[in-house]
């Protein structure tokens, strides 16, 4: 059954497959408690959040990053 689903997915256009991945990710993100983090991952997220709070203007926005990637 899984191979049939995969073969059907592979028949989709690239844009449709990207949308499918986004939809799947959204369904996972809707239940964050179902995705356990290791202690190391929690510490890294805390470190990144602290770095952001100390220098919120240091990085670039998601929109800027997407724009840069689309120009590549």
Secondary structure as GFF3:
##gff-version 3
##sequence-region A 1 72
A	DSSP	alpha_helix	2	10	.	.	.	ID=ss1
A	DSSP	alpha_helix	14	29	.	.	.	ID=ss2
A	DSSP	three_ten_helix	32	34	.	.	.	ID=ss3
A	DSSP	alpha_helix	39	54	.	.	.	ID=ss4
A	DSSP	alpha_helix	62	71	.	.	.	ID=ss5
###
